[in-house]
Amino acid sequence: MRLPRDLSGTDLAKALTRVGYQVTRQSGSHVRLTTDTPSQHHVTIPAHDSLKVGTLAGILSDVAGHLKLSRDELLQKLFG
């Protein structure tokens, strides 16, 4: 599945709540999300209007690795 090109940081944070992440704090233009499933994991997302493709790919790879999913499986759960 292809990465979305016009995804904002806020939209990504909302999408990550579907796989168990919750917003734990916001500092300036960055949002920190945390999950306790299967173990504790934190990810920080810039709350910009449009995320750069490399930034989005890095965040999704980090989350997919923690959840033991492929990036395509994660994209399907988030946006499919």
N, C-alpha and C positions, 0 to 999 in steps of 0.2 A: 504494500500500500504506500502511496506517495505521501510525503509530509505536507501538511497544509501550509500555504505560503502567506496567509494573511491572519494568522492566529495571534491574538494578543496574550500577554502574560496573565491577565485576569481570566480570560477564557480557558487557558491551559490549567490554571488553578482550579477552576470549576470542574473541568473534565477529570482532573486527578482525584477529585472526591469520589468518583465512581469506582476507583480501585482502592479506596481506603485511606487516602491522605486527607488531612484536615489542616486548615490554616492555623498556625500557632502564633505567628506574630508578623507585623509589617514594620519595616524600618525604611523610611524614605520611599524610594521607588522599587523596593524589593520585598517580596512576600516569601515567608518561610513556611513550608508545609512539612508535616510529620506524620508518619504512620508507625504503628506498633505491630503490624502484621507482616510477615512472620516474626520479624524482630524490629527494633527501632531504627528508623531511617529518616534523615532530613534531606530536603532538597530546597534550594533557594531559586526563585524565579523572578526575573526582572518584570515589573508591572508596566511594561512599555506597550504602546499601541500595536506594534507589529514586531514580533520576535524575529531575529535573524535566523536563517535556516540552520546554521552551525550551532547556535545556542540551543535551539529547539531540539536538534538531533542529539546534542550532548545530554540534555536533561532527560529526554526519553530513553536514551541508552542507559543512563544511570538508574532510572526507575525500573526499566525492564530487567536489568541485571539483578536488582534487589528482589523483584518479584519472581525471578527465574522464568521469564517469558522472553520470547524473541521480540524484537522491536515491532515487527508486523502484527504479532498477536496483541501487543499492547495498544497499537494504533487502532486495531479492530475493536477492542474493548472501549477505548476512549471515544472514538469518532465513528465507528461502524454502525 
